[in-house]
Amino acid sequence: MDDIRNWLALASVHGLDGLKFQRLSEQISAAELVKLPASTLRNIGFTERQAHILAYEANAKADYAIRWLEQADHHHIVTFNDPIYPALLKQTKQPPLILFVKGDPHVLAQQQLAMVGSRQPTPTGRKVAFNFASELSQQGYVITSGMARGIDSESHKGALHVGGLTIAVLGHGLEQVYPVSNKALATAISEQGALVSEYFPDVQARAELFPQRNRIVVGLSIGTIVVEAGLKSGTLISANLAAEYSRDVFAVPGSVYSPQSAGCHSLIQQGAKLVTSVADILEE
């Protein structure tokens, strides 16, 4: 438990990701690092704020997270050095130092496809997301998304409908559900997959946290499927991240008159694979 406590203390420091820790650990162990005074932490490269948190606030945060861990058997904390930490996520630029998991942590190691899209999809977009997720689940893929309204939710539901596994990466701590309307969906995902967050369990949903979780959604996955997206949307950020990580990007075309399809058409023009069926994805 002391080892987990050290990881939690370090994870409370904003900006300290897995790769930065890996470089630090070549010089000093986690156990030694958490005991250093703020002045020494500043001398080895921590900012004033980071040093203050690690020296004076981290222990309380770690205690809180350990209480959360002990609350239920399906609560888990996966550290960067844990054998079940997802290998694909480690290959990204800012892999989280730890992952909080509610559900089965082993599902993180299975082959995943990310599905992302508009929060205000058309009826056709909803149908496509649900059906694609169902068919891909039947082919053995884990469906990974962000549990937002719209395409995200339909993708999770499609996987669950056929008894498939699905992962929801959240932009807040696991003690809350956002949006609240997805409470039943969140419970189903935790029982048939996993809810995942890099944030401590008590962290509330804030707008600036959601773009950050997108890097985890695509980082866990071998490819990203964009069902509907506007030209200026967080969905396109996810697609660009997937391309940056050298992962496949698939875009579903739509009507030229639909603003929800404009982002997909732009991605196709930039080289994303145009897909009109699950067979197109499987072929790739």
Salt bridges, closest charged atoms under 4 A:
GLU48 OE2 - ARG42 NH1 3.50
GLU57 OE2 - ARG49 NH1 3.56
GLU57 OE2 - HIS52 NE2 3.34
ASP63 OD1 - ARG5 NH1 2.07
ASP104 OD1 - HIS106 ND1 3.28
GLU154 OE2 - ARG126 NH1 3.30
GLU154 OE2 - LYS157 NZ 3.94
GLU198 OE2 - ARG215 NH1 2.75
GLU208 OE2 - ARG206 NE 2.76
GLU244 OE2 - LYS93 NZ 2.96
GLU284 OE1 - LYS273 NZ 3.53
